[in-house]
Amino acid sequence: MPRKDFKPLDARRFWTDAQELECTMILPEAPGVKTFCFKTTDDSWFKYFPGQFITIELPTPGEKLLRTYTLSSSPSRPLSIAITVKAQRGSLGSQWMLDHVQVGDRFRAYGPGGLFTFHNHPAEKYLFISAGSGITPMMSMTRWLYDDGAHTDITFVHAARRPSDIIFRAELERMAQRLPDLHISFVIEEDDPYVAWTGYRGRLSQLMLPLMAPDYLEREIFCCGPAPFMQEVRDILHSVGFDMEHYHEENFLAPVLAESEREEPDDVIPDEDSRAAVIFAASGVEAACRETDTVLAVAKAAGLNIPSACQFGVCGTCKVRKLSGEVHMVHNGGISDDDIASGHILACCSNPIGRVEVDV
Ligand code: FES
């Protein structure tokens, strides 16, 4: 709200982890989806790259949950930050947020961080492809480009179950009405009853993509959504010989798919039929498993606790020391090269290859 003591940005501090975030606004976006806006008590401003995330500590009954969310807000509007939360089936943290968080609640949070931003990949033309709540980093980048006040060519493709599930639909359409360089296409799986839908139907396919973006082979592609969706997108691109150097993805639903620093997906897949074992040396426990299990999952199944948050290789919470053996680790920036060189792994995104011993 307007204030007499309003200070311009250069008279304020910018937010660091040390300051709590206060929820100042909650906006409904779609069925089961809300945007939570945050400020700090001293009006700090927020410095980050569009597409980055924060990790937030949720005081749920019985335990504190750490959950990682992409910021849907844009750093071009730095007075507040926002996350847009959709509860996936079985989710604890997101459902708790949707059910309980009120304006005025305060939270510890960490970040912002992450590599998934087009500032790391300057290009003439972009193609954003998202599904479900994977739209949030794309929205952050699109809002930034809108505010940038210069022409940038973006094709924005989004997949949702029904038209009513399309998050940010009205805002995207309004931006596209004002920006001749922003082209949006939605694809839905089911109609809403009694509502006409004239867009694409079905699953995003090799036939559909060229209709949405005829020049998609020339575009820098950013993709975010459930793991199977991104696998389908990669399959489409592989099948047409797309140069995957220009493909970047972020996965917030499954821990085992890839985004390397160059965001080239690592499609090496551990063999489900191959037997493996994890030895938890400090606990004196040995657990047989498959190569496709993660060290974190094996620990949980064995009744051992490795602290974890994002569970997809971003936040670094689950870092443990490997004492011997090999893992196949596909992380998302949550561990440094130095840590890897000194024998550390992220348990949430490391698959044991044969017998592996960890210091847990
Ligand atoms: S839990 Fe975040 S990197 Fe493993």
Boltz pocket constraint, residues with backbone or C-beta under 6 A from the ligand:
constraints:
  - pocket:
      binder: B
      contacts: [[A, 307], [A, 308], [A, 309], [A, 310], [A, 311], [A, 312], [A, 313], [A, 314], [A, 315], [A, 316], [A, 317], [A, 318], [A, 319], [A, 334], [A, 346], [A, 347], [A, 348], [A, 349]]
      max_distance: 6.0
